[in-house]
Amino acid sequence: MKTPVPLPNSVYIDQSSFLRERETVLGTEWVAIGFSTDIAEPGDIKPVALSGMPLFLLRNQKSEILVFHNVCSHRGVALVTEPGKVRNVLRCPYHSWAYDLKGNLVSTPHIGGQDIGHVDGFDKAVHGLKKVRSAEWMGVVFVNLDGKAPELADHIKPLISQWHAFDLDAFVAIPETRSSLDIGANWKLVVDNYLESYHLPWVHPELNKISKLEDHYCYIEQGYSGQGTTVYQGQQGDTAGLPSMEVPPEWQKRGEYPVLYPNTFFGIHHDHFYAIWLEPIGPGATREHWQIYGVGEGADKNKHGDTHLALRDLWNSVFLEDVGVVEAMQIGRQSPAFSGGVLTPVMETTTRHFHDWVAERLT
């Protein structure tokens, strides 16, 4: 059996590769940049970044989620530097140019001189904020920077089909469980790790006692791949008691953990769901954002608040176990003795699929 060849080492450590990915791998696909719960109410606004590119999320007065490039068209000032709330206009802190919540430039104080807000030949209509194509699914906000990707509905259709036994609309986000982890590694190494269960016995020994390596399976589709377990028993102890969804018998002991390429992770079970999105910060730095969802009233913090926090802490402990080995991979890749390594032909088929997907976009 042929041993698969992984991506070259340079794409994990070089700044030039990191910036190139922003234009190719990340710039041409549907990329996660936030949760809808980050901007829960009309007027909520939040700055985000995509591989260093400044953007911001905004929920307008119609409760629609919009995404804009976070830059004033006058002198390039970042308009939004911290989460907050806006009412009718977004005003630049430098010279007070103002934009409405559709991104239109509506005010240019003193542009024509003292107390003169207009100037011949300057058309406000062509100097508004630059909107970014965006969409939402499962409480995750996605953007497509080049505007050319197929509709998000087409991107997620195979995954929805795989999960046809679930009423996905019944999963409700629990804002109190939003968490983040800083990882000193390239974002693709975080993806590589999530895609396989090969490391389970050594990195997650306690989890391996109840869901062993041999209890896992892999699956591969065009825009995603992942692994699952056949022995999920539902939550126990402090994390037990959340309502479950009615699912066919074959799903009552299954959980699945796919990566929707390039940077969104999911975990689905009959009694809870979670979503993770990766924020690439630099060639060797990633921030992992995640939140948990309950089934219907299982998301009610007044009824299940303590369970939510216990479940958050449980998953946080599992995700933390991965951080050390992922960061150690990043350290090891600084060695001239390493050129990319190998991928095992059976245990890392999902990782190979992701590498092929990235390579196709890089070349």
PyMOL commands that set and color helices and strands:
alter all, ss='L'
color gray80, all
select helices_A, chain A and resi 10-13+15-23+36-39+124-126+152-162+168-170+187-195+200-203+205-210+213-215+237-239+249-251+296-299+301-332+349-362
alter helices_A, ss='H'
color red, helices_A
select strands_A, chain A and resi 31-35+44-50+53-59+65-69+84-85+89-91+98-100+105-107+131-137+140-144+171-183+216-220+224-229+255-260+264-268+273-282+285-295
alter strands_A, ss='S'
color yellow, strands_A
deselect
rebuild
show_as cartoon
